[in-house]
Amino acid sequence: MITYQTFTLKNGLKVIHHHDKTTPMVVVNTIYNVGARDETPHKTGFAHLFEHLMFGGSKHIKNYDTPLQLAGGECNAFTNNDITNYYNTLPAQNLETALWLESDRMLELAFTQKSLDVQRQVVIEEFKQRYLNQPYGDVWLKFRPLIYKQHPYQWPTIGKNIDHIANATMQNVKAFFYKHYGPQNATLVIGGNVEFDTVKNLVQKWYNDIPSREKYIRNIPAEPKQTEERRLTIEREVPNNALYMAFRMGNRLTPEHYAGDLLSDILSGGKSSRLYLELVKNNPMFSNLSTFLTAGWEDGLFIISGHLLPNITFKKAEQAIWNQIRKLIEQSIDKTELTKVKNKFETAKAFQEQNLLNRVMNIAMYDQMGQLDEINNERQKYDLISANDLINFAKKTFVKTNVSILTIKAK
């Protein structure tokens, strides 16, 4: 059971306290309700750029890392299509150091040309290294626009084109910051061995005077229902041919997410899973084969991907996957198989919640999804899924008018 208390400052910043007496540490997590979906088609990659810029100095503090390290702390951040998350872990007695640092960069960044130039170059090099200069690196640069025709999920977090970041001006950067990184668009979660009253007093001390900004109202066009099979083949210098299949499904907040998550484990969760046994081990067509969910907050995808063995054609590999899907639907799922994946989830969840940082980030995520009161009900939602629910999910999702297929042909 994850326990918490909340309060909200006059500037709109929501604060959540999670008390854990068993640790000498504290986690300070700031989640901003901005991700790649909040960019425009001609200026992409900005949310990810800010993941870097926020460590480049703020209004009163030129260097973010050194004070935190001197306080025995460490920090990191991540961005996805839906949110941007910054987190610090440090000894509980040094909590105020983290609040001093985080509040100053929420107030205003340094906005120096040097910081912009440095971080822009870091992102450009990351784009080249991760997306252009490694095998299969540009999969999502090519795959997302095939799947999404209107929604901004059509580009990855890094952006559509590196020129968007290379040409970013200081004016562009400032406008994006003041639109998205104010207290009214954030949740601050503090967890660890520190009392609620202490948290409240320190947060009020450091955050109360940050002005609230205009509330950003998200107005993103919904992606139309897919009604036809979509295909794209690209040729690359890669070790093996690769096949990617994406099926549209419900978002992270729908019951479909839980059914899809369990079904993903049944299909590819380990060496006893169906796709591994049938298409990697017993009747080898792939050197590896996996399934996963994107779990988008507005639209979800069920992904099947694998690298083909040298003598296997794309047609044969794809048909083998469709055969396994048909077999799943026709023969159903026995109770033992379903119980196994549910138990696996229970174990993973229990281990995850032992870690303070995981708990704090989970609280932040649930709050930004508007589901904070559901944070302790996730296990029950998985437990209520029946074999019939999984088959109904498969029948609805795994249809040829709902699939986008990317094939990468090795040169």
N, C-alpha and C positions, 0 to 999 in steps of 0.2 A: 504494500500500500504506500503510494507516494502522497505525502501530506504537504500542504502549502497554505500560505496566507497571502493575501493581496492588498495593495492599496494603489491609488492613482494620484499623481501630482497635478497641480493646477494647470500645468502646461500640456497635460494629456499623456505623460509617460506612465505606462502601467508597470508596476513593480511586483514581483512575486518572490516570496521568501520560502525556502525549503530548508528545514532544520535537520541537521545530521550531527548528533553528538559523538559519533564513533570515529570521526576523522579530525585531524588537526588542521585540515585544509579548508579552503573556500573556493568556490567557482563563481566567477562573475561572467554572465552570458548576456550579450546584447544582440537581439535579433531584430533586423529591420525588414519591414514588409515591402521589400523590393528585390526583384530578380530580373532575369533576362526577359521575362514576359512584359516588363514595363518599359522596354526600349522601343524605339521606332525603327522601322526596317532599314533606314539609311544611317542610323547611328547605333549600331549594336556593339556589345561587349563592354558597355559602360559599367554595369553592375559588377562585373568581374574586375574591371580596372580599379573600381573603388575598393575592392577587397585589398588591393595593394596600396592605393593612395592613403587609406586610413592609417597606415603604419609609417607614413612619410612625414609626420610632424603635424601638430595642431596649433591653434592660435597662440597658446602660452607655453607649449612644450615642444621643443624642436626635435627631440629624440624620444620616441615611444618606448623602444625596447630596453634601453639602459636602466631607467628607474625601476621597471618591472623586474628585470634580472637582479638588480641590487636588493630587491624585496623578496628574492627567492622564488619569483614567479616565472611562468612561461605562458605564451599566448599563441593563438592561431586563428584562422578564419576559413570559411568556405562560402561559395556562392553556388546557387543552382538556378533553375528557371523561375523559381517561386520566391525565394528569400535569400537574404545575406546574413550570415551568422558570425559573430566575433566572440571569442571566449578566452578567459584568463583563469589560470589555476595558481594559487599562491597560499602561503601560510595564513591562517585565519586572522592572526593579529595584524597582518599587513593589508587587510581588506581596503583600507582607505586609499592606499596607493593606486589600486586598480580603479576605484571610483573616480579619483582625481584624473587619471589618464583617460578613462572612457568618457567622462562628462566633458572634458575639454575638446575631444574630437567630435562629440555630438554638437557642441556649441559652434565650432568652426574649424576647418582645416587650415593649415598654413598657406595653402594655395601658392606655393612658390613655383616658378618655372622650372627650377632644378628638380624638384620632387616630381613634377609632372613628366619631365623628360626622362628621368631615371625609371620611374614606374611604367611609363609607356613602353620603354625599351624592354623592360622585364617581361611585359605581357607579349610583346611582339616576338621575343625569343621563345617564350613558352608556346605561342601559337605555332612557330616553326618546328620546335622540337617535338611537341606532342601530337600535332595535327598534320604536319606536312612531311616531316623527316623520319617517320617511323612506319613500319608496315601496318596497314589497316587504320592509320591515324585519322584519315579524313572521312571515315565511315559516316559519322553523324553530320558532318558538313554536307554530305550528299543525301543521306537518308531522311533527315528531318524535313527538307523541302518536298520530298516525295510524299511524305505522310500528311503533312499539314500544308494547306493552301492559303489559309487566311490567318490562323492563330499564330501569335509570336513564338509558340513552341517550335516554329519552323526553323529557328536557328539555335545552335548550342550556346552555352553560357559564354564561351570564348568569343562569340560573335560570328556573323556571316562572313565577314571579309576583314582581314587585318588592317586594310586601309582605313576602316572606320576609327580604329584606335590611333593609327599613325597620324591621322589628320585631326584628331581631337584638339580643340582649342581650350584655353583657360576659361573662356566664356561658356563653352559647352559643359565643362567639368563643374563649374560653379552652379550652373543652372540645374544640373542633375543632383548635386548635393543638396541644395536648398529645397528641392522638390521632394526628396525621399528620405533624408537622414536626420529629420527632426524628432523630438520626443513624442509627437503625436502619431508617429509612424513606427514606433519601436516598443518592444517589451524588454525590460531588464529583469533577469532572473538571478537571484543570489542564493546559493546553496552551500551548506557546510556548517561548521561548528561556530555559529554566531547567532546571537539572539535577535528576535524580531525587532525589538525596540532599538537595538544598536543599528540594525540595517536601516530602519526607518529614519533615524536621526541623521545617519551619514548620507543617505540618499538625498534627503531634503537639503542638507548642507551643500552638496555638490551639484545637484540637478535642478533645484527649485527655480533658479534664476535664468535657466536656459529658456529663451522665448519659444513659444509654440509657433509653428508655421502653418500655412494653409494646408488643410487636410487633403491629401491626394485621393481622389475618387477614381478607382480603377474602372475603366470602361473598355473591355477587350471583346472584340467580336468572337462569338462562339464558332468553333470549327464545324462546318456542315457535316452531316452524316455521310460517311463514305458509302458509295453505291457501286464501285467498280474496283476490280483488281488493278493494282498499279505495279509497274516493274521498271527497274533501271539496272543496266549492266555497265560496270566500269572496269577498265583494265589498269592494273598497277604492278609495280615491282614488289611482289609479296611472295612468301614461301609457298603458300597453298591457295587454291581456290577457296572462297568463303561465301557462305549463304546467310542472309539476314532476312527474317520474316517478322513483320510488325503487325499486330492486330489491335485495332482500337477497342478500348474498354472503359469502364467507369473510372472516375477519378479517385483520389486517395480517401475521400470522405464517403464513398458509397460502399454498400455491402459487397459489390463486385470485387473491390480491392482484396477483401479477406478471402473470398473464394479463389480469386486468381493467384494470390500468394501461396495458398496451400496447394493448388494444382501445379504451380511452378515447381514446388518441392517434389511432388509426386513424379513429375516428368524428368527433372534433372538434378534433384537434390542429393547428390552423392552416388557412390558406385552400385547401390541397389535400386536406383531410380530407373524408370521405364526406358527413357531414351538412351541412357548410358548402356544398360544391359542389351537392348535390342540393336542399337545402331553404332555403338562404339566397341562393345566387347564381343557379343555373340555373332553378329552379322555386320562386321566393320564396314562402315561407309564414311565415318567421320573420325578424325583424330581427336576431336573434342566437340562437345555439343552441350549447350546450356540454354536455360530460359530464365528470364527475370522480368520484373515490372518496373516501369519508369515512375509510377506512383505520383504523377503530376497532380497538383491541387485543382486543376481545371479539366484535365483530360488525361486518361491513362493509356498506357500501351503494354501489351504482353509481347515480349520479344523472344524469338527463338533464333539462335545463331550457332554456327559451327564451321569448322574448317574441314574441307573434304579431303579424303584420301586420294592419291594421285590417279587411280584408275576409275574413279567415280565421276559420272557426269552430273551437271546441275539438275537435269531432269530426273535422273534416278534418285538423287539425294532428296530433292524436294518431294517426290512421290512417296519416298519412305517415311518422311515426316507426316504427310497427310494420312498415310496408312496407319501410323501409330495414333493419330488423333481419332480416326474412325474406330479403331480397335478400343480406344478408351471409352468412346461414347457407347458403342455397342455392348461391351462387356462390363461396363460400369467400374466401380471401385469398391473393393471389399473393405470390411470394417477394420481389419488389421492394418491395411495399407494407410487408411485415413488416420487411424489412431497413432501410427508411427510418426507421421509428419506433424500431427498436433503436439505429440510429446516432444518432438524436436524443437518446435517453436517455444513450448513452455520452458524447456531447458535453456534455450538461447536467451529468452526474455529474462529469466531469473539471473543468469550470469551478467547480462547487460545492466540490469538494475542494481547490481552490487557496486557498480562504478558511479561515483558521484557526478562526474562530468556527463555521463550518459543520461542520468536522471534529470539533471538541470537542462540539458539541451532538449530532452523530450518534453519537459514542461514548456519550454519556450516554443517549440514547434506546435504543440497542441493548442497553446494560447493563440498563436498567430493564425491557426486554422479555425479559430472560433470554437474549439472543442475541449477546452480545459477541463470541464466537468466530466469528460469521458476518458480522462487519462488512465484511470484505474479499471476501465471496462474492456480493454483491448483483448485480454486473454479470453474473456467470456464471449466476445464477438467471434473469435476463431473457433472456440469450442462449440458454438451453436451451428457451425457449418456442417451440413450433412453431405453424404455421397451424392444425393440427388441434386443438391445445390451446385456441386462441382460439375455434374453432367449437364445441367441446364446452362451453366456458365459456358462450358465448352461448345454446346450446340449453338448458342447465341453468338459467341465470339469467333470461333474458328470456322469462318465461312469465307469463300473466295471473293465475295464482294466487299469484305472487310479487311483484306490483307494488302500490305505493301511489301514488295520483295526486292531486295538489293542483292545483286550477285557481283562479287569481285573476282575477276578473272586474272590469274597470275600470268604475267608476261613470260 
